[in-house]
Every structure is written in structure tokens, then in C-alpha cells.
Amino acid sequence: MICITSSSHFPDDERIYHRQIKSLVKNKKKILYITRSQKNIDLSNDLLNHINLDITLSSFLENALSIIKNNNISHLQVHETNLLPLIKSIKRLEPSVVTIYDVHEDMKSLYRTFTTRNIFISEVAIYFRNKKEEYYLKYVDKIILANSTIKKSSYKNFKKEMYFLENFPQKKYIRSSIKNKVRAPLIVYHGHLAPERGISDLVEAMVEVLKAEPLATLTLLGTFRIESFKKEVTALIKKYKLEDCISVRAQIPYEEVWGVLRKHAIGVIPFRSNPLTENNTPTKLFEMMASGLEIVATDLHPIRYFLNKTIFWATPNQSSSLAESLIQAIKNLEDDSNLNENLELVNQRYNWEKIELKYLSTFQQ
């Protein structure tokens, strides 16, 4: 039996559940899936035993350990740094269990983006956090990295089996034809709604876009990470009288996102330049490609690593540049060359099936 644990992702997370766990179940692997989430859903089936616990982290670690002790597991995969103590406990109890650490994001970049401390205190905290992670890594057998930037990080200094697995979409979601694609100037952003994502820049850009393209609309699909930022964005929309052209929709189940994307013509990634966005690949890039959308994005290395000519680039942190690129994309809606090339890329290279066997191989003894 394989045990997979997560302490901060939704149980039906697209990487953990929709790709990894479903691939294991498809290959007849028995799974014990332990999650910590306020989203109380049960994903159990004949091969998947899902247990969700809405409790504190310390209690979760204790309960997860107790549950695992009562099951005969061969592998343990964790998806967060704060679950490394669980790996240590299991490894000490049963050294034969293969332990896997799945690193979704570059944590140093995450801390540097969101810290409110001064630089010195922040860097000291990062130093000790790294030392703590290094201590637990001696109990880890294999490391999975979610993007190319993390691959170049300090993890390469550890003598561990390493696997590079991007958040590519499954082939079933890739659009088979763009014959009936939307030609109207309908723009969509989906994902976290937060300051570092450039959402306020995008709202301000729409003022200029509407001057050139009065029929343009923008859908913001996702959850606000900070309540004060939600109020800020709402105030911006009202300030510029954009209520009729900008709609904000709450997060929806992963399977439903694809239908929303296909009702639009342009996908936008307006990220600001910061340590987080400079070091992590946005999953939405591949989802927009697979949906047959024209794409506008700020010029950041993790995005340019995968696309170059089939995208409209904007300068990060500049709403005027974002507006110009959106207007260019709207003017290009009758030309399908970018869409066709991007669809070819996800069909041939940027899809989960292309790397699925690599993931399954991590569970070979």
C-alpha cells in the first residue's frame, strides 16, 4: 500500500489527486490518502482509502502517524515541508518504507515574497528553515520537484534520487479542435487572486483596453488570499466604473475550470516580478494552452522557459504594457497560428501522460 499525505492542499488538488493518485489507481495501486483540510469531502473508492482531518498541524502529525502504523505501507509520499517529521517517524519505525518528498514550490522564494520582516531577520529565518529541512532530508529516499527552477536549487547537493515532474494537464483536457473557438474579446484569469499575481495591474490595464476594444470583458476566477486585497480590487473596479466588464467568480472544482476557459478567447497571466513568480512555473500556462486560448503574460523566466514566440509578452509591474499586449492579442483573434502551435506543444510535450511513467517509477523498489 502507498500512503500519500497533504497538510495544506485541497483533497481534490489537481497535482496530488487528479494526476498522481488517479494514475496510481489506474495502475491498480492501493492508496491510503490522508489530508488536512477544511474542505470535507470523501474521495474514497475500491482502491483509495481517503481520510480527511480538519485539525491542527501537530494533531494531524500524531493522527497520521497512528493511522499509518495500522496499515502495512511500502511507500510514503508527503507534499509539504511541515510533514517531513512524519517521514522521520515512519523511517525510524520501519526503515524499509520508501519515503518521497514532493516539492511543489521553491520555499525560499515563497518566504521572500510574503515575509513582512526586514531583510536581515527574513534571511536568518530562511537560513534556519533550510537547516531544519536539511536535517529531515536524511530520512528522505526520493525527491520530486515540480519545476525546472527548483531543480537548480540546493536539492541537487543531496545524494537522493530526483524526479522532475511539471504540472502538465492530462490529455483528456486538451482541446481537439479550435474550429468553434470564441472570437469575441473575452479575457480570463484563473487562480489565486493576490497582490503578487498582478491582479490590480490587470484591472487598471482594462481601462486602456476598453478604450481600444469597448466590447472586451475580463473574468477573474479564483479565491482572494487576503480580505484587504479583495476590498482593494473591488474599490479599483468601482473607481474606474468597470462593474459591467469585469466579473469576479469564486473558485470552482478543477473539472469545471476547463469549461470556463473555453468560453473565453484570451488567457492572461499578469504576474508581478518577485521571488515567487521568478522561480515557479504557473500551472495555468499549460491549462490555457490546452484550452486553445491566445495567451498574454508578463515576461518571467519560468514562463519563457516553455513558450517564446506563440505568446504576447508584457513587462511585469506595468499596467500600460499589459494593456498594450491585451489589445494586440484581441487584434490577433482571427489568426489561429499561436493556438495551433501551442496545442501541438501540449499534445506532444507538455502533458501528464508524457511524464506519468516517470512518476509511477518512483514507487518501484
Backbone hydrogen bonds in HBPLUS format (Angstrom, degrees):
<---DONOR---> <-ACCEPTOR-->    atom                        ^
c    i                          cat <-CA-CA->   ^        H-A-AA   ^      H-
h    n   atom  resd res      DA  || num        DHA   H-A  angle D-A-AA Bond
n    s   type  num  typ     dist DA aas  dist angle  dist       angle   num
A0074-SER N   A0001-MET O   2.73 MM  73  5.68 161.3  1.77 157.4 159.5     1
A0002-ILE N   A0030-LYS O   2.98 MM  28  6.29 173.6  1.98 160.9 160.7     2
A0032-LEU N   A0002-ILE O   2.81 MM  30  6.12 159.8  1.85 156.2 159.9     3
A0003-CYS N   A0075-HIS O   2.88 MM  72  6.03 172.6  1.89 149.2 151.7     4
A0077-GLN N   A0003-CYS O   2.85 MM  74  6.29 161.0  1.88 159.7 166.1     5
A0004-ILE N   A0032-LEU O   2.86 MM  28  6.27 157.5  1.91 156.7 163.3     6
A0034-ILE N   A0004-ILE O   2.95 MM  30  6.37 155.1  2.01 157.4 164.8     7
A0005-THR N   A0077-GLN O   2.93 MM  72  6.35 160.5  1.97 166.1 172.1     8
A0006-SER N   A0034-ILE O   3.05 MM  28  6.58 149.4  2.14 155.1 161.8     9
A0036-ARG N   A0006-SER O   2.95 MM  30  6.36 126.6  2.25 143.5 157.5    10
A0013-ASP N   A0010-PHE O   2.99 MM   3  5.16 138.2  2.17 126.4 121.9    11
A0017-TYR N   A0013-ASP O   2.85 MM   4  5.42 141.9  2.00 139.2 151.0    12
A0018-HIS N   A0013-ASP O   3.25 MM   5  6.64 158.1  2.30 143.4 150.0    13
A0019-ARG N   A0014-GLU O   3.03 MM   5  6.23 121.8  2.38 142.2 157.2    14
A0020-GLN N   A0015-ARG O   3.08 MM   5  6.26 173.5  2.08 155.5 157.6    15
A0021-ILE N   A0016-ILE O   2.89 MM   5  6.16 160.6  1.92 152.0 158.5    16
A0022-LYS N   A0017-TYR O   3.11 MM   5  6.21 145.5  2.23 156.0 162.9    17
A0023-SER N   A0019-ARG O   3.04 MM   4  6.00 144.5  2.17 139.4 148.6    18
A0024-LEU N   A0020-GLN O   3.09 MM   4  6.42 154.9  2.16 150.6 157.2    19
A0025-VAL N   A0021-ILE O   2.89 MM   4  6.16 164.7  1.91 158.3 162.3    20
A0026-LYS N   A0022-LYS O   2.91 MM   4  5.96 154.9  1.97 139.8 147.2    21
A0027-ASN N   A0023-SER O   3.17 MM   4  6.37 133.6  2.40 133.6 144.9    22
A0027-ASN N   A0024-LEU O   3.04 MM   3  5.08 129.9  2.30  95.0 108.8    23
A0029-LYS N   A0024-LEU O   2.99 MM   5  5.32 160.5  2.03 142.3 143.2    24
A0028-LYS N   A0025-VAL O   2.89 MM   3  4.95 148.3  1.99 115.9 114.0    25
A0031-ILE N   A0047-LEU O   2.79 MM  16  6.14 169.9  1.80 168.9 171.5    26
A0049-ASN N   A0031-ILE O   2.87 MM  18  6.14 171.6  1.88 159.8 162.0    27
A0033-TYR N   A0049-ASN O   2.86 MM  16  5.99 166.2  1.88 146.3 151.1    28
A0051-ILE N   A0033-TYR O   2.80 MM  18  6.17 164.4  1.83 164.4 167.8    29
A0035-THR N   A0051-ILE O   2.94 MM  16  6.35 159.6  1.98 151.2 157.8    30
A0053-LEU N   A0035-THR O   2.82 MM  18  6.20 159.2  1.86 150.5 156.2    31
A0041-ILE N   A0039-LYS O   3.07 MM   2  6.03 121.8  2.42 112.1  96.2    32
A0045-ASN N   A0048-LEU O   2.85 MM   3  4.96 151.9  1.93 131.2 139.4    33
A0048-LEU N   A0045-ASN O   3.26 MM   3  4.96 134.3  2.49  92.3 104.9    34
A0060-PHE N   A0056-THR O   2.83 MM   4  6.04 149.2  1.92 148.1 158.2    35
A0061-LEU N   A0057-LEU O   2.90 MM   4  6.21 158.5  1.95 157.7 161.5    36
A0062-GLU N   A0058-SER O   3.23 MM   4  6.48 158.0  2.28 142.6 147.9    37
A0063-ASN N   A0059-SER O   2.85 MM   4  6.05 167.5  1.86 153.8 157.5    38
A0064-ALA N   A0060-PHE O   2.77 MM   4  5.82 164.8  1.79 154.5 159.3    39
A0065-LEU N   A0061-LEU O   3.09 MM   4  6.13 157.4  2.15 139.8 145.9    40
A0066-SER N   A0062-GLU O   3.09 MM   4  6.33 157.5  2.14 145.5 151.6    41
A0067-ILE N   A0063-ASN O   2.91 MM   4  6.18 158.9  1.96 152.4 158.0    42
A0068-ILE N   A0064-ALA O   2.90 MM   4  6.08 164.7  1.92 152.3 156.5    43
A0069-LYS N   A0065-LEU O   2.97 MM   4  6.13 154.1  2.03 147.6 154.4    44
A0070-ASN N   A0067-ILE O   3.12 MM   3  5.38 134.6  2.33 101.0 112.9    45
A0071-ASN N   A0068-ILE O   2.96 MM   3  5.17 161.2  2.00 113.7 116.4    46
A0098-VAL N   A0074-SER O   2.92 MM  24  6.30 162.4  1.95 152.7 147.9    47
A0076-LEU N   A0098-VAL O   2.85 MM  22  6.27 154.5  1.92 158.8 161.6    48
A0100-ILE N   A0076-LEU O   2.75 MM  24  6.03 159.1  1.79 161.4 161.4    49
A0078-VAL N   A0100-ILE O   2.94 MM  22  6.39 158.5  1.99 165.8 167.3    50
A0102-ASP N   A0078-VAL O   2.93 MM  24  6.09 174.0  1.93 172.4 173.3    51
A0083-LEU N   A0080-GLU O   3.10 MM   3  5.56 162.6  2.13 112.7 117.3    52
A0084-LEU N   A0081-THR O   3.06 MM   3  5.58 169.2  2.07 121.1 123.0    53
A0086-LEU N   A0083-LEU O   2.98 MM   3  5.39 136.4  2.17 108.9 120.6    54
A0087-ILE N   A0084-LEU O   2.99 MM   3  5.04 118.1  2.39  98.6 114.0    55
A0088-LYS N   A0084-LEU O   3.07 MM   4  6.47 156.6  2.12 153.7 159.9    56
A0089-SER N   A0085-PRO O   3.01 MM   4  6.27 162.0  2.04 146.4 150.5    57
A0090-ILE N   A0086-LEU O   2.98 MM   4  6.19 166.5  2.00 153.5 156.6    58
A0091-LYS N   A0087-ILE O   2.88 MM   4  5.97 161.6  1.92 151.8 157.5    59
A0092-ARG N   A0088-LYS O   2.99 MM   4  6.17 151.2  2.07 148.7 155.9    60
A0093-LEU N   A0089-SER O   3.07 MM   4  6.29 147.3  2.19 141.2 150.2    61
A0094-GLU N   A0090-ILE O   2.75 MM   4  5.87 165.2  1.77 157.7 161.7    62
A0097-VAL N   A0094-GLU O   3.08 MM   3  5.92 166.6  2.10 128.3 131.9    63
A0141-ASP N   A0099-THR O   2.99 MM  42  5.16 143.6  2.12 123.2 134.6    64
A0142-LYS N   A0099-THR O   3.01 MM  43  6.41 153.2  2.09 157.0 164.1    65
A0101-TYR N   A0142-LYS O   2.94 MM  41  6.36 161.0  1.98 154.8 159.1    66
A0144-ILE N   A0101-TYR O   2.88 MM  43  6.13 165.0  1.91 144.1 148.0    67
A0103-VAL N   A0144-ILE O   2.75 MM  41  5.96 166.5  1.77 170.8 167.0    68
A0146-ALA N   A0103-VAL O   3.11 MM  43  6.18 141.4  2.26 179.5 168.4    69
A0110-LEU N   A0106-ASP O   3.10 MM   4  6.41 151.2  2.18 146.3 155.2    70
A0111-TYR N   A0107-MET O   2.94 MM   4  6.20 163.9  1.96 155.3 157.2    71
A0112-ARG N   A0108-LYS O   2.98 MM   4  6.17 161.2  2.01 148.2 153.8    72
A0113-THR N   A0109-SER O   3.00 MM   4  6.11 140.2  2.17 141.9 151.4    73
A0114-PHE N   A0110-LEU O   3.14 MM   4  6.35 159.1  2.18 150.8 155.7    74
A0115-THR N   A0111-TYR O   2.91 MM   4  5.59 137.7  2.09 151.1 156.6    75
A0122-SER N   A0118-ASN O   2.90 MM   4  5.99 162.3  1.93 161.0 166.9    76
A0123-GLU N   A0119-ILE O   2.86 MM   4  6.04 161.7  1.89 154.1 157.9    77
A0124-VAL N   A0120-PHE O   3.01 MM   4  6.24 153.9  2.08 149.8 157.3    78
A0125-ALA N   A0121-ILE O   2.96 MM   4  6.16 158.7  2.00 147.6 153.3    79
A0126-ILE N   A0122-SER O   2.95 MM   4  6.25 153.2  2.02 146.7 154.4    80
A0127-TYR N   A0123-GLU O   2.92 MM   4  6.09 152.4  1.99 141.9 149.3    81
A0128-PHE N   A0124-VAL O   3.08 MM   4  6.42 163.6  2.11 154.5 156.7    82
A0129-ARG N   A0125-ALA O   2.91 MM   4  6.07 148.6  2.01 143.6 153.4    83
A0130-ASN N   A0126-ILE O   2.87 MM   4  6.07 153.3  1.94 148.5 154.9    84
A0131-LYS N   A0127-TYR O   3.01 MM   4  6.31 153.9  2.08 145.9 153.3    85
A0132-LYS N   A0128-PHE O   2.97 MM   4  6.15 153.0  2.05 141.9 148.8    86
A0133-GLU N   A0129-ARG O   3.00 MM   4  6.28 155.6  2.06 144.6 151.1    87
A0134-GLU N   A0130-ASN O   2.84 MM   4  6.07 160.1  1.88 150.5 156.2    88
A0135-TYR N   A0131-LYS O   3.04 MM   4  6.28 149.1  2.13 142.5 150.0    89
A0136-TYR N   A0132-LYS O   3.33 MM   4  6.70 155.5  2.40 146.3 150.8    90
A0137-LEU N   A0133-GLU O   2.97 MM   4  6.20 137.5  2.16 147.4 160.4    91
A0139-TYR N   A0136-TYR O   2.94 MM   3  5.68 164.3  1.97 122.3 127.5    92
A0140-VAL N   A0137-LEU O   2.99 MM   3  4.95 161.6  2.03 105.1 110.9    93
A0143-ILE N   A0161-GLU O   2.84 MM  18  6.25 162.8  1.87 165.2 171.1    94
A0163-TYR N   A0143-ILE O   2.86 MM  20  6.28 151.0  1.94 157.0 164.8    95
A0145-LEU N   A0163-TYR O   2.72 MM  18  6.10 165.3  1.74 168.7 173.9    96
A0165-LEU N   A0145-LEU O   2.81 MM  20  6.03 156.0  1.87 161.6 169.8    97
A0151-LYS N   A0147-ASN O   3.30 MM   4  6.61 148.7  2.41 143.3 152.3    98
A0152-LYS N   A0149-THR O   3.07 MM   3  5.42 143.0  2.22 104.3 114.1    99
A0153-SER N   A0150-ILE O   2.83 MM   3  5.06 161.2  1.86 116.9 120.3   100
A0156-LYS N   A0153-SER O   3.32 MM   3  6.34 165.9  2.34 125.3 127.1   101
A0157-ASN N   A0154-SER O   2.97 MM   3  5.59 162.4  2.00 118.2 123.9   102
A0158-PHE N   A0155-TYR O   3.08 MM   3  5.66 168.5  2.09 118.5 122.2   103
A0160-LYS N   A0158-PHE O   2.81 MM   2  5.59 131.6  2.05 109.4  94.0   104
A0352-TRP N   A0169-PRO O   2.78 MM 183  5.40 161.5  1.81 130.5 134.6   105
A0173-TYR N   A0170-GLN O   3.09 MM   3  5.86 162.1  2.12 121.0 126.1   106
A0174-ILE N   A0171-LYS O   2.98 MM   3  5.27 158.0  2.03 111.6 118.6   107
A0175-ARG N   A0290-ALA O   2.80 MM 115  5.84 170.8  1.81 161.2 162.1   108
A0181-LYS N   A0178-ILE O   3.18 MM   3  4.94 161.3  2.22 109.6 107.6   109
A0186-LEU N   A0184-ALA O   2.76 MM   2  5.65 137.7  1.93 110.5  96.8   110
A0217-THR N   A0185-PRO O   3.13 MM  32  6.66 149.8  2.22 154.0 158.5   111
A0265-ALA N   A0186-LEU O   2.88 MM  79  5.37 160.2  1.92 142.2 148.7   112
A0266-ILE N   A0186-LEU O   3.11 MM  80  6.30 159.9  2.15 156.1 155.5   113
A0187-ILE N   A0217-THR O   2.87 MM  30  5.91 166.3  1.89 146.7 150.6   114
A0219-THR N   A0187-ILE O   2.87 MM  32  6.29 149.4  1.97 144.5 153.7   115
A0188-VAL N   A0266-ILE O   2.85 MM  78  6.28 149.0  1.94 159.6 170.0   116
A0268-VAL N   A0188-VAL O   3.02 MM  80  6.23 156.2  2.08 157.2 159.3   117
A0189-TYR N   A0219-THR O   2.90 MM  30  6.26 158.7  1.95 172.6 177.5   118
A0221-LEU N   A0189-TYR O   2.83 MM  32  6.11 172.9  1.84 162.0 164.5   119
A0191-GLY N   A0221-LEU O   2.86 MM  30  6.38 151.7  1.94 160.5 169.0   120
A0193-LEU N   A0223-THR O   3.02 MM  30  5.67 169.4  2.04 139.6 136.5   121
A0225-ARG N   A0193-LEU O   3.32 MM  32  6.30 154.2  2.39 137.8 141.9   122
A0197-ARG N   A0194-ALA O   3.02 MM   3  5.45 150.5  2.11 113.5 122.8   123
A0198-GLY N   A0195-PRO O   3.06 MM   3  5.65 166.9  2.08 120.0 122.7   124
A0272-ARG N   A0196-GLU O   3.20 MM  76  5.58 162.6  2.23 135.0 139.7   125
A0202-LEU N   A0198-GLY O   3.02 MM   4  6.29 148.6  2.12 145.1 153.9   126
A0203-VAL N   A0199-ILE O   2.99 MM   4  6.34 155.1  2.05 149.9 155.9   127
A0204-GLU N   A0200-SER O   3.05 MM   4  6.27 165.5  2.08 148.4 151.9   128
A0205-ALA N   A0201-ASP O   2.86 MM   4  6.05 146.0  1.98 141.9 152.2   129
A0206-MET N   A0202-LEU O   3.13 MM   4  6.39 140.5  2.29 142.8 151.7   130
A0206-MET N   A0203-VAL O   3.18 MM   3  5.31 129.7  2.44  97.1 109.6   131
A0207-VAL N   A0204-GLU O   3.18 MM   3  5.60 148.3  2.29 107.0 115.3   132
A0208-GLU N   A0205-ALA O   3.12 MM   3  5.62 122.6  2.47 110.9 122.0   133
A0209-VAL N   A0205-ALA O   3.05 MM   4  6.34 158.6  2.10 149.6 156.5   134
A0210-LEU N   A0206-MET O   2.97 MM   4  5.97 160.8  2.01 144.1 147.4   135
A0211-LYS N   A0208-GLU O   3.19 MM   3  5.20 129.4  2.46  94.7 107.9   136
A0212-ALA N   A0209-VAL O   3.11 MM   3  5.39 126.1  2.41 101.3 114.2   137
A0213-GLU N   A0209-VAL O   2.66 MM   4  5.76 157.3  1.71 155.4 163.8   138
A0216-ALA N   A0213-GLU O   3.03 MM   3  5.69 167.8  2.04 128.8 130.8   139
A0218-LEU N   A0245-CYS O   2.76 MM  27  6.18 159.9  1.80 166.2 170.5   140
A0247-SER N   A0218-LEU O   2.94 MM  29  6.43 158.7  1.99 161.8 168.5   141
A0220-LEU N   A0247-SER O   2.83 MM  27  6.20 168.8  1.84 166.1 170.0   142
A0249-ARG N   A0220-LEU O   2.76 MM  29  6.04 169.0  1.77 160.9 164.4   143
A0222-GLY N   A0249-ARG O   2.95 MM  27  6.36 166.2  1.97 165.5 164.1   144
A0229-PHE N   A0226-ILE O   3.14 MM   3  5.31 126.2  2.44  98.4 111.8   145
A0230-LYS N   A0226-ILE O   3.13 MM   4  6.51 147.1  2.25 146.1 155.4   146
A0231-LYS N   A0227-GLU O   3.13 MM   4  6.50 153.2  2.20 147.7 154.0   147
A0232-GLU N   A0228-SER O   3.02 MM   4  6.29 145.9  2.14 135.9 145.7   148
A0233-VAL N   A0229-PHE O   2.89 MM   4  6.15 162.9  1.92 155.6 157.8   149
A0234-THR N   A0230-LYS O   2.96 MM   4  6.12 162.9  1.99 147.6 152.9   150
A0235-ALA N   A0231-LYS O   2.91 MM   4  6.03 152.2  1.99 142.2 149.8   151
A0236-LEU N   A0232-GLU O   2.97 MM   4  6.23 148.6  2.07 143.3 152.0   152
A0237-ILE N   A0233-VAL O   2.96 MM   4  6.25 161.3  2.00 154.4 158.4   153
A0238-LYS N   A0234-THR O   3.10 MM   4  6.34 156.2  2.16 143.7 150.0   154
A0239-LYS N   A0235-ALA O   2.79 MM   4  5.94 155.4  1.85 146.8 154.5   155
A0240-TYR N   A0236-LEU O   3.07 MM   4  6.28 160.0  2.11 153.6 156.1   156
A0242-LEU N   A0237-ILE O   2.82 MM   5  5.03 176.2  1.82 155.4 156.5   157
A0241-LYS N   A0238-LYS O   3.05 MM   3  4.81 155.9  2.11  99.1 106.3   158
A0245-CYS N   A0242-LEU O   3.02 MM   3  5.45 148.9  2.12 111.9 121.2   159
A0246-ILE N   A0242-LEU O   2.93 MM   4  5.90 138.8  2.10 166.4 176.3   160
A0256-GLU N   A0253-PRO O   2.93 MM   3  5.50 139.6  2.10 114.7 126.0   161
A0257-VAL N   A0254-TYR O   3.13 MM   3  5.37 146.5  2.25 105.8 115.3   162
A0260-VAL N   A0257-VAL O   3.09 MM   3  5.22 118.4  2.49  98.1 113.0   163
A0261-LEU N   A0257-VAL O   2.95 MM   4  6.27 161.5  1.99 157.4 162.6   164
A0262-ARG N   A0258-TRP O   3.15 MM   4  6.35 158.7  2.20 147.0 151.6   165
A0263-LYS N   A0260-VAL O   3.08 MM   3  5.33 152.3  2.16 106.3 114.9   166
A0264-HIS N   A0261-LEU O   3.05 MM   3  5.57 154.6  2.11 118.9 121.5   167
A0294-GLU N   A0265-ALA O   3.02 MM  29  6.29 167.4  2.03 157.4 153.3   168
A0267-GLY N   A0294-GLU O   2.78 MM  27  6.15 161.9  1.81 169.9 175.3   169
A0296-VAL N   A0267-GLY O   2.93 MM  29  6.32 159.4  1.97 160.8 167.4   170
A0269-ILE N   A0296-VAL O   2.82 MM  27  6.28 153.2  1.89 152.5 161.7   171
A0298-THR N   A0269-ILE O   3.08 MM  29  6.55 147.6  2.19 174.0 168.7   172
A0278-GLU N   A0274-ASN O   2.93 MM   4  5.94 145.2  2.06 161.4 172.6   173
A0279-ASN N   A0276-LEU O   3.24 MM   3  5.47 156.4  2.30 103.5 110.6   174
A0285-LEU N   A0282-PRO O   3.06 MM   3  5.75 158.0  2.11 117.3 123.2   175
A0286-PHE N   A0283-THR O   3.11 MM   3  5.83 124.6  2.43 118.4 127.6   176
A0287-GLU N   A0283-THR O   3.33 MM   4  6.66 156.3  2.40 145.4 152.3   177
A0288-MET N   A0284-LYS O   2.88 MM   4  5.97 153.2  1.95 148.0 153.3   178
A0289-MET N   A0285-LEU O   3.06 MM   4  6.32 154.7  2.12 143.4 150.7   179
A0290-ALA N   A0286-PHE O   2.87 MM   4  6.02 163.3  1.90 146.8 151.3   180
A0291-SER N   A0287-GLU O   3.06 MM   4  6.13 132.0  2.30 132.4 144.3   181
A0293-LEU N   A0288-MET O   3.17 MM   5  5.53 167.6  2.19 161.0 160.0   182
A0292-GLY N   A0289-MET O   3.13 MM   3  5.41 162.4  2.16 108.8 114.1   183
A0312-PHE N   A0295-ILE O   2.92 MM  17  6.24 171.3  1.93 159.2 162.1   184
A0297-ALA N   A0312-PHE O   3.02 MM  15  6.41 157.3  2.07 158.0 163.6   185
A0314-ALA N   A0297-ALA O   2.91 MM  17  5.97 137.3  2.10 139.9 142.8   186
A0300-LEU N   A0298-THR O   2.95 MM   2  5.98 111.3  2.43 116.7 101.2   187
A0299-ASP N   A0314-ALA O   2.86 MM  15  5.86 149.1  1.95 177.9 169.4   188
A0303-ILE N   A0300-LEU O   3.06 MM   3  5.66 137.2  2.25 117.3 128.4   189
A0304-ARG N   A0300-LEU O   3.02 MM   4  6.23 168.9  2.03 157.3 161.0   190
A0305-TYR N   A0301-HIS O   2.86 MM   4  5.90 138.3  2.04 155.5 165.1   191
A0306-PHE N   A0303-ILE O   3.06 MM   3  5.74 153.1  2.13 116.9 123.3   192
A0307-LEU N   A0303-ILE O   3.13 MM   4  6.37 155.2  2.19 149.1 156.7   193
A0322-LEU N   A0318-GLN O   3.12 MM   4  6.40 157.7  2.17 149.1 155.7   194
A0323-ALA N   A0319-SER O   2.88 MM   4  6.07 151.9  1.96 144.7 152.1   195
A0324-GLU N   A0320-SER O   3.06 MM   4  6.32 158.2  2.11 144.8 150.0   196
A0325-SER N   A0321-SER O   3.09 MM   4  6.34 160.1  2.13 149.4 153.9   197
A0326-LEU N   A0322-LEU O   2.98 MM   4  6.19 154.2  2.05 147.1 154.4   198
A0327-ILE N   A0323-ALA O   2.96 MM   4  6.18 157.6  2.01 151.7 157.6   199
A0328-GLN N   A0324-GLU O   2.98 MM   4  6.24 155.0  2.05 145.3 152.3   200
A0329-ALA N   A0325-SER O   2.91 MM   4  6.14 157.1  1.97 145.2 151.4   201
A0330-ILE N   A0326-LEU O   2.96 MM   4  6.23 153.5  2.03 146.8 153.5   202
A0331-LYS N   A0327-ILE O   3.02 MM   4  6.27 157.6  2.07 148.2 154.0   203
A0332-ASN N   A0328-GLN O   3.08 MM   4  6.27 121.6  2.44 135.8 151.1   204
A0332-ASN N   A0329-ALA O   3.05 MM   3  4.97 138.6  2.23  93.8 106.3   205
A0333-LEU N   A0330-ILE O   3.27 MM   3  5.39 167.7  2.28 112.5 113.0   206
A0335-ASP N   A0332-ASN O   2.94 MM   3  5.48 160.3  1.98 119.7 126.3   207
A0340-ASN N   A0336-ASP O   2.93 MM   4  6.10 166.1  1.95 162.5 165.9   208
A0341-GLU N   A0337-SER O   3.09 MM   4  6.23 161.2  2.12 148.1 152.9   209
A0342-ASN N   A0338-ASN O   2.92 MM   4  6.10 159.4  1.96 151.3 157.4   210
A0343-LEU N   A0339-LEU O   2.88 MM   4  6.05 156.4  1.94 150.2 156.8   211
A0344-GLU N   A0340-ASN O   3.04 MM   4  6.20 148.6  2.14 139.0 147.5   212
A0345-LEU N   A0341-GLU O   3.01 MM   4  6.30 148.4  2.11 141.7 150.2   213
A0346-VAL N   A0342-ASN O   3.06 MM   4  6.42 161.1  2.10 152.6 155.6   214
A0347-ASN N   A0343-LEU O   2.95 MM   4  6.05 150.6  2.04 142.6 151.6   215
A0348-GLN N   A0344-GLU O   2.91 MM   4  6.00 151.0  2.00 146.1 153.2   216
A0349-ARG N   A0345-LEU O   2.71 MM   4  5.49 158.7  1.75 149.4 156.1   217
A0350-TYR N   A0345-LEU O   3.02 MM   5  6.18 161.7  2.05 132.8 138.7   218
A0354-LYS N   A0351-ASN O   3.09 MM   3  5.55 140.0  2.26 108.8 119.4   219
A0355-ILE N   A0352-TRP O   2.95 MM   3  5.44 141.6  2.10 111.6 122.0   220
A0356-GLU N   A0352-TRP O   2.78 MM   4  5.67 115.5  2.20 148.3 166.8   221
A0358-LYS N   A0355-ILE O   3.08 MM   3  5.30 126.4  2.38 101.6 115.5   222
A0359-TYR N   A0355-ILE O   3.25 MM   4  6.71 151.4  2.34 149.7 157.2   223
A0359-TYR N   A0356-GLU O   3.05 MM   3  5.21 117.3  2.46  98.2 112.9   224
A0360-LEU N   A0356-GLU O   2.98 MM   4  6.35 164.3  2.00 155.5 159.5   225
A0361-SER N   A0357-LEU O   2.92 MM   4  6.02 141.8  2.07 138.7 148.6   226
A0362-THR N   A0359-TYR O   3.03 MM   3  5.57 154.1  2.10 113.0 120.6   227
A0363-PHE N   A0360-LEU O   3.07 MM   3  5.75 162.2  2.11 116.6 122.2   228
A0364-GLN N   A0361-SER O   3.16 MM   3  5.31 164.9  2.19 109.3 110.8   229
